[in-house]
Amino acid sequence: MGSTADKIKGNANEAMGKAKQGIGEATGSDRLKGEGAVQEVKGKGQKAMGDAKDAAKDAVDRAAASAKRAAD
């Protein structure tokens, strides 16, 4: 999965998790609040993975450009 897909899924999971927590709070459902908290954390992890993939790609691109300049 690409970094953009990770970030999109992360945003969706984070939003759904927050919504579940809100509904759980409104209805007094500890189970729904817990599920929401877990889903929100999952979303944050997915977004972090997307950011890490972007950073790794940028580092590889910079190294390749530097190697190309050195070879020229």
Secondary structure in CASP SS format (residue, H / E / C, confidence):
PFRMAT SS
TARGET T0000
AUTHOR 0000-0000-0000
METHOD secondary structure of the structure
MODEL  1
M C 1.00
G C 1.00
S H 1.00
T H 1.00
A H 1.00
D H 1.00
K H 1.00
I H 1.00
K H 1.00
G H 1.00
N H 1.00
A H 1.00
N H 1.00
E H 1.00
A H 1.00
M H 1.00
G H 1.00
K H 1.00
A H 1.00
K H 1.00
Q H 1.00
G H 1.00
I H 1.00
G H 1.00
E H 1.00
A H 1.00
T H 1.00
G C 1.00
S C 1.00
D H 1.00
R H 1.00
L H 1.00
K H 1.00
G H 1.00
E H 1.00
G H 1.00
A H 1.00
V H 1.00
Q H 1.00
E H 1.00
V H 1.00
K H 1.00
G H 1.00
K H 1.00
G H 1.00
Q H 1.00
K H 1.00
A H 1.00
M H 1.00
G H 1.00
D H 1.00
A H 1.00
K H 1.00
D H 1.00
A H 1.00
A H 1.00
K H 1.00
D H 1.00
A H 1.00
V H 1.00
D H 1.00
R H 1.00
A H 1.00
A H 1.00
A H 1.00
S H 1.00
A H 1.00
K H 1.00
R H 1.00
A H 1.00
A H 1.00
D C 1.00
END
